[in-house]
């Protein structure tokens, strides 16, 4: 899978986890809300790492 497609997949995962976190907050299910917020942060971190790799290869 090319890196840009991987980033698009991560964006989809970020959006989905964010929706689940908001839903859990509405239900006052704080354990699930915290879990899904952690997923969002992890996916965002992975996305930054991949984006940095792409940027470095473009500079070479």
Protein Blocks (a to p, Z undefined) as FASTA:
>chain_A
ZZklmmmmmmmmmmmmmmmmmmmmmnopaklmmmmmmmmmmmmmmmmmmmmmmmmmmmZZ
